[in-house]
């Protein structure tokens, strides 16, 4: 699996966290500006003073926004390229069950605890970077990047499936595979789908 795609999947799975950080930091900057704005100084002088007082919030907000946008664009380009493949492999759906709890479990387990970090304080930001880097290493190394909020926004849903394929003339059944699809796979039993796979146990339906 493409490592840059894993990274982008991981980053976009935390979109609620990134939006929360941006809102909190922008709110902090605006409040600081209102409290410290001086009618005796010019607009430029006031803006410079606000930036000096809130440089951590401003830098964090900009970096988070840029990182999020780059990852979103990269995923869209990647999926467009894969969906444009006219010779994608096919695999048969033997069983499909909607996996509708994965996103909410991911939100509760990973995203909500990290909102507790203070992203206006440089020490707290450094601690967050250390924690997030370790989490990213473990998730990307183990391909645990499938619970993706951005794909949910794009209309994809997750299904636990049994899949059938033929290799060298023999039929192979892969059980308990995760398939990410825009289609309702529970109505596609015994039908083939065109796919791109994450290390042979997580698949994206390309059509």
C-alpha positions as MATLAB code, in Angstrom:
seq = 'XXXXXXXXXXXXXXXXXXXXXXXXXXXXXXXXXXXXXXXXXXXXXXXXXXXXXXXXXXXXXXXXXXXXXXXXXXXXXXXXXXXXXXXXXXXXXXXXXXXXXXXXXXXXXXXXXXXXXXXXXXXXXXXXXXXXXXXXXXXXXXXXXXXXXXXXXXXXXXXXXXXXXXXXXXXXXXXXXXXXXXXXXXXXXXXXXXXXXXXXXXXXXXX';
ca = [
       0.000    0.000    0.000;
       1.287    3.442   -0.923;
       2.805    5.001    2.231;
       1.807    8.544    1.293;
      -1.790    7.354    0.866;
      -1.653    5.738    4.326;
      -0.414    9.019    5.765;
      -3.136   11.038    4.036;
      -5.792    8.564    5.184;
      -4.522    8.880    8.742;
      -4.498   12.687    8.666;
      -8.008   13.000    7.196;
      -9.406   10.562    9.742;
      -8.760   13.318   12.311;
     -10.664   16.088   10.495;
     -12.956   16.719   13.524;
      -9.854   17.278   15.670;
      -8.232   19.635   13.136;
     -11.425   21.692   12.825;
     -11.718   21.860   16.620;
      -8.127   23.088   16.900;
      -8.648   25.766   14.244;
     -11.890   27.021   15.834;
     -10.358   27.099   19.338;
      -7.214   28.913   18.204;
      -9.043   31.441   16.015;
     -11.439   32.102   18.894;
      -8.477   32.691   21.207;
      -6.836   35.106   18.756;
     -10.071   37.097   18.294;
     -10.650   37.327   22.054;
      -7.073   38.463   22.587;
      -7.440   41.047   19.846;
     -10.605   42.479   21.384;
      -9.031   42.666   24.851;
      -5.737   44.221   23.741;
      -6.870   46.481   20.902;
      -5.828   50.048   21.546;
      -7.500   53.025   19.929;
      -4.238   54.957   20.364;
      -2.351   52.642   18.010;
      -2.802   52.130   14.303;
      -4.384   49.026   12.805;
      -1.011   47.599   11.748;
       0.498   48.124   15.209;
      -2.495   46.424   16.838;
      -2.309   43.476   14.458;
       1.397   43.034   15.110;
       0.773   43.082   18.857;
      -1.996   40.480   18.549;
       0.300   38.261   16.484;
       3.072   38.575   19.077;
       0.696   37.569   21.872;
      -0.815   34.656   19.943;
       1.962   33.390   17.710;
       1.511   29.786   18.870;
      -2.210   29.768   18.040;
      -1.636   31.401   14.642;
       1.168   29.036   13.576;
      -0.709   25.929   14.772;
      -3.908   26.973   12.952;
      -2.074   27.641    9.685;
      -0.076   24.391    9.812;
      -3.131   22.292   10.697;
      -5.222   23.878    7.931;
      -2.518   23.397    5.281;
      -1.873   19.799    6.364;
      -5.577   18.959    6.255;
      -6.127   20.525    2.815;
      -3.059   18.824    1.309;
      -4.197   15.423    2.595;
      -7.757   15.906    1.321;
      -6.544   16.901   -2.143;
      -4.058   14.006   -2.225;
      -6.741   11.441   -1.347;
      -9.109   12.840   -3.986;
      -6.395   12.655   -6.647;
      -5.384    9.145   -5.566;
      -8.956    7.805   -5.645;
      -9.655    9.480   -8.992;
      -6.573    7.799  -10.430;
      -7.533    4.371   -9.057;
     -11.170    4.689  -10.146;
      -9.975    5.584  -13.633;
      -8.197    2.225  -13.931;
     -10.071    0.217  -16.558;
      -8.210   -2.999  -15.694;
      -8.785   -3.103  -11.939;
      -8.946   -6.614  -10.400;
     -12.313   -8.072   -9.462;
     -13.483  -10.049   -6.452;
     -16.849  -11.613   -5.529;
     -18.911  -10.597   -2.495;
     -20.036  -13.710   -0.599;
     -21.241  -12.041    2.605;
     -21.594   -8.392    3.628;
     -22.543   -6.772    6.936;
     -22.620   -3.011    7.497;
     -19.811   -1.971    9.888;
     -21.554    1.136   11.164;
     -19.870    1.415   14.575;
     -16.258    1.841   13.488;
     -16.387    5.605   12.907;
     -18.088    6.412   16.217;
     -15.703    4.121   18.118;
     -12.722    5.804   16.445;
     -14.097    9.245   17.337;
     -14.519    8.334   20.997;
     -11.264    6.413   21.357;
      -8.816    8.680   19.517;
     -10.190   12.118   18.642;
     -12.049   13.276   21.749;
      -9.151   12.651   24.199;
      -6.795   14.792   22.091;
      -9.098   17.822   22.240;
      -7.953   18.096   25.872;
      -4.544   19.397   24.714;
      -4.082   23.169   24.941;
      -3.089   24.225   21.435;
      -2.343   27.782   22.539;
       0.562   26.642   24.734;
       3.869   25.623   23.133;
       4.602   22.911   25.744;
       1.205   21.309   25.218;
       1.681   21.445   21.434;
       5.055   19.657   21.733;
       3.508   16.952   23.926;
       0.707   16.526   21.385;
       3.215   16.175   18.537;
       5.056   13.418   20.425;
       1.822   11.562   21.192;
       0.424   11.999   17.684;
       3.699   10.913   16.044;
       3.693    7.655   18.016;
       0.038    7.038   17.160;
       0.738    7.755   13.481;
       3.690    5.358   13.459;
       1.658    2.512   14.962;
      -1.441    3.068   12.808;
       0.430    3.469    9.520;
       2.788    0.578   10.254;
      -0.188   -1.719   10.889;
      -2.389   -0.230    8.126;
      -4.941    0.847   10.725;
      -5.993    3.887    8.685;
      -9.305    2.756    7.254;
     -11.654    4.632    9.619;
     -11.703    7.790    7.583;
     -14.027   10.732    8.208;
     -13.315   12.279    4.805;
     -14.393    9.104    2.995;
     -17.579    9.154    5.075;
     -18.213   12.707    3.830;
     -17.667   11.505    0.262;
     -20.384    8.874    0.659;
     -18.298    5.778    1.368;
     -19.509    3.203    3.888;
     -17.751    0.277    5.544;
     -18.752   -3.378    5.330;
     -17.391   -6.558    6.875;
     -17.327   -9.061    4.041;
     -16.353  -12.551    2.981;
     -14.741  -12.386   -0.456;
     -14.085  -15.023   -3.091;
     -11.373  -14.951   -5.735;
      -9.592  -17.414   -7.970;
      -5.833  -17.780   -7.995;
      -4.033  -20.266  -10.224;
      -7.299  -22.051  -10.922;
      -8.214  -22.440   -7.252;
     -10.979  -20.698   -5.331;
      -9.898  -18.753   -2.252;
     -12.235  -17.324    0.400;
     -11.090  -14.340    2.478;
     -13.221  -13.935    5.604;
     -13.886  -10.852    7.737;
     -12.435   -8.388    5.232;
     -13.262   -4.696    5.442;
     -14.598   -3.213    2.206;
     -15.042    0.553    1.832;
     -17.687    1.259   -0.772;
     -20.216    3.837   -1.981;
     -22.569    0.965   -2.797;
     -24.746   -1.024   -0.430;
     -22.820   -4.278   -0.599;
     -25.513   -6.174    1.299;
     -27.479   -6.080   -1.968;
     -24.462   -7.133   -4.078;
     -24.052  -10.702   -2.830;
     -22.613  -13.085   -5.434;
     -21.644  -10.084   -7.574;
     -18.115   -8.962   -8.441;
     -16.663   -5.596   -7.505;
     -13.604   -3.867   -8.893;
     -11.227   -3.070   -6.079;
      -7.954   -1.716   -4.777;
      -6.693   -3.402   -1.625;
      -4.845   -2.459    1.561;
      -2.548   -5.413    2.170;
      -5.135   -8.086    1.270;
      -7.628   -7.525    4.063;
      -8.982   -3.994    3.507;
     -10.463   -3.080    0.132;
     -11.850    0.003   -1.617;
     -14.683   -0.592   -4.072;
     -13.758    1.482   -7.123;
     -17.168    1.695   -8.764;
];
